[in-house]
Amino acid sequence: MKPNLEKRSLYSFTVEELRDYFKENGLSKFVADQIYDWVYKKSVFEPENWSNISNKVKTFLNENLLLTLPKIVWDGHSVDGTRKFLVAMSDGKTVETVAIPAKNDRLTLCVSSQVGCAIGCTFCHTGTMGLTRHLDSSEIVGQFLTVTRFLKEKVGESERLTNIVYMGQGEPLHNFEHVKKATQIFMEDKGLMLGQRKITLSTSGLVPQIEKLNDFPPVNVAISLHAAHNNIRSELMPINKAFDLERLLKAIRTINLKAHRWITYEYILIANYNDRPEDIEALGELLDKKDSKINLIPFNEYPDSNFKRPSDERIKWFQDQLMKRGLITTVRTTKGADILAACGQLKSEMEDKLNLWD
């Protein structure tokens, strides 16, 4: 049986909104803080286990709010420790989300913001899906909570998500308001307390929304650049035909960066396509060396892709040449490629095969 989609999800409230909601319904505002503590700090999601919450409040919650989390219908574990999850929403639509381990006990969740994507980047597996719909804020937050519960139950109490990147399925700024609300919930002091340096917002270059980022929580910003020439970028990313490099860079300059912060430019490196000497020269001329960081992403091949990954030698050469020109440049380590969980490989392929709500 499908859940009641007319009810608002508990996971769509900031703590202040939840306080007001309880007050409006004749209940104590303080209950909101207690529930936030159970859900976001203690990762206890079943009201029957909230020992300091009255039965009256529990009954009210069950009658008026949706308390269910998205459902993990498939999970895969890579040889490098990466875990990919196919997560079903209450209407049966699915997205993929990926937990990526790194040094210093960092565990980053790559969350999706849409079912599919409308941008249509030619190098991206998600782009072949088209856009089905936006995720609401509770579905974005729900990915984090659902994976948290999985890790607690299947891996161990000490396995905790520490960072979030909006680099899963979808264009986050195309779903601006819901992504903004989810980010506010992630950063709540009464809840997860994820700091602004722990969250990275990635965008393909939706200029009107980039111009609104000063009204967004102050998190890390990553721009999917992928080419320094308009003709090549338009071939890779159709959005460049509407918002070319000149308009994109002009919009980026409107972002108020705090001290010692920079914009990260993601650059998919494709063999014999955008890994040429003239690409290096163009990047050197295009980007401001004071506040720019380039993150090179060797292309991750997927079934039926037309592009190829450069050799390790070519990748190292490209990085060295950029660094010689004064540009901070890193190479992203490919994680989860054996389970199609690497950058650009995500696609909800199992949705039509699963009878999720029987």
ChimeraX attribute file (.defattr): number of C-alpha atoms within 10 A of each C-alpha:
attribute: neighborCount
match mode: 1-to-1
recipient: residues
	/A:1	6
	/A:2	10
	/A:3	12
	/A:4	11
	/A:5	10
	/A:6	9
	/A:7	12
	/A:8	14
	/A:9	19
	/A:10	19
	/A:11	25
	/A:12	21
	/A:13	20
	/A:14	22
	/A:15	23
	/A:16	13
	/A:17	13
	/A:18	21
	/A:19	18
	/A:20	16
	/A:21	16
	/A:22	18
	/A:23	15
	/A:24	11
	/A:25	10
	/A:26	9
	/A:27	16
	/A:28	14
	/A:29	19
	/A:30	13
	/A:31	18
	/A:32	22
	/A:33	15
	/A:34	16
	/A:35	23
	/A:36	24
	/A:37	17
	/A:38	20
	/A:39	19
	/A:40	21
	/A:41	13
	/A:42	12
	/A:43	16
	/A:44	17
	/A:45	18
	/A:46	12
	/A:47	19
	/A:48	11
	/A:49	10
	/A:50	17
	/A:51	9
	/A:52	10
	/A:53	15
	/A:54	13
	/A:55	13
	/A:56	9
	/A:57	15
	/A:58	14
	/A:59	11
	/A:60	14
	/A:61	15
	/A:62	11
	/A:63	11
	/A:64	13
	/A:65	15
	/A:66	18
	/A:67	17
	/A:68	16
	/A:69	23
	/A:70	24
	/A:71	19
	/A:72	19
	/A:73	14
	/A:74	12
	/A:75	15
	/A:76	17
	/A:77	16
	/A:78	16
	/A:79	12
	/A:80	14
	/A:81	14
	/A:82	23
	/A:83	21
	/A:84	25
	/A:85	24
	/A:86	23
	/A:87	26
	/A:88	24
	/A:89	20
	/A:90	17
	/A:91	13
	/A:92	17
	/A:93	16
	/A:94	26
	/A:95	28
	/A:96	26
	/A:97	30
	/A:98	30
	/A:99	26
	/A:100	23
	/A:101	18
	/A:102	14
	/A:103	6
	/A:104	6
	/A:105	11
	/A:106	15
	/A:107	18
	/A:108	20
	/A:109	27
	/A:110	24
	/A:111	24
	/A:112	28
	/A:113	32
	/A:114	25
	/A:115	25
	/A:116	28
	/A:117	26
	/A:118	19
	/A:119	22
	/A:120	20
	/A:121	20
	/A:122	18
	/A:123	23
	/A:124	24
	/A:125	24
	/A:126	26
	/A:127	22
	/A:128	16
	/A:129	17
	/A:130	14
	/A:131	18
	/A:132	13
	/A:133	15
	/A:134	22
	/A:135	21
	/A:136	19
	/A:137	23
	/A:138	23
	/A:139	26
	/A:140	26
	/A:141	24
	/A:142	23
	/A:143	29
	/A:144	24
	/A:145	22
	/A:146	21
	/A:147	24
	/A:148	20
	/A:149	19
	/A:150	16
	/A:151	17
	/A:152	15
	/A:153	11
	/A:154	10
	/A:155	11
	/A:156	11
	/A:157	11
	/A:158	8
	/A:159	16
	/A:160	17
	/A:161	19
	/A:162	16
	/A:163	20
	/A:164	22
	/A:165	19
	/A:166	25
	/A:167	23
	/A:168	29
	/A:169	28
	/A:170	31
	/A:171	27
	/A:172	27
	/A:173	24
	/A:174	20
	/A:175	18
	/A:176	17
	/A:177	14
	/A:178	22
	/A:179	27
	/A:180	19
	/A:181	21
	/A:182	22
	/A:183	26
	/A:184	19
	/A:185	24
	/A:186	25
	/A:187	20
	/A:188	17
	/A:189	13
	/A:190	19
	/A:191	21
	/A:192	18
	/A:193	15
	/A:194	18
	/A:195	15
	/A:196	15
	/A:197	13
	/A:198	17
	/A:199	23
	/A:200	20
	/A:201	20
	/A:202	21
	/A:203	23
	/A:204	24
	/A:205	27
	/A:206	21
	/A:207	21
	/A:208	14
	/A:209	16
	/A:210	23
	/A:211	16
	/A:212	14
	/A:213	20
	/A:214	13
	/A:215	10
	/A:216	15
	/A:217	14
	/A:218	19
	/A:219	17
	/A:220	18
	/A:221	23
	/A:222	23
	/A:223	22
	/A:224	16
	/A:225	23
	/A:226	21
	/A:227	25
	/A:228	21
	/A:229	17
	/A:230	16
	/A:231	13
	/A:232	14
	/A:233	20
	/A:234	19
	/A:235	15
	/A:236	19
	/A:237	24
	/A:238	16
	/A:239	19
	/A:240	24
	/A:241	13
	/A:242	13
	/A:243	18
	/A:244	18
	/A:245	20
	/A:246	11
	/A:247	15
	/A:248	21
	/A:249	17
	/A:250	12
	/A:251	20
	/A:252	18
	/A:253	13
	/A:254	13
	/A:255	17
	/A:256	11
	/A:257	17
	/A:258	8
	/A:259	7
	/A:260	7
	/A:261	15
	/A:262	17
	/A:263	20
	/A:264	21
	/A:265	21
	/A:266	23
	/A:267	22
	/A:268	24
	/A:269	26
	/A:270	22
	/A:271	17
	/A:272	11
	/A:273	13
	/A:274	19
	/A:275	19
	/A:276	14
	/A:277	10
	/A:278	12
	/A:279	17
	/A:280	19
	/A:281	14
	/A:282	13
	/A:283	17
	/A:284	19
	/A:285	12
	/A:286	14
	/A:287	17
	/A:288	16
	/A:289	14
	/A:290	13
	/A:291	15
	/A:292	17
	/A:293	20
	/A:294	23
	/A:295	23
	/A:296	21
	/A:297	21
	/A:298	22
	/A:299	22
	/A:300	24
	/A:301	21
	/A:302	18
	/A:303	8
	/A:304	7
	/A:305	12
	/A:306	9
	/A:307	17
	/A:308	17
	/A:309	17
	/A:310	17
	/A:311	12
	/A:312	10
	/A:313	8
	/A:314	15
	/A:315	19
	/A:316	14
	/A:317	13
	/A:318	20
	/A:319	19
	/A:320	15
	/A:321	16
	/A:322	19
	/A:323	15
	/A:324	11
	/A:325	14
	/A:326	13
	/A:327	21
	/A:328	18
	/A:329	20
	/A:330	17
	/A:331	17
	/A:332	14
	/A:333	11
	/A:334	14
	/A:335	23
	/A:336	23
	/A:337	17
	/A:338	13
	/A:339	17
	/A:340	20
	/A:341	28
	/A:342	22
	/A:343	23
	/A:344	23
	/A:345	22
	/A:346	27
	/A:347	24
	/A:348	21
	/A:349	13
	/A:350	12
	/A:351	16
	/A:352	11
	/A:353	7
	/A:354	11
	/A:355	8
	/A:356	18
	/A:357	11
	/A:358	6
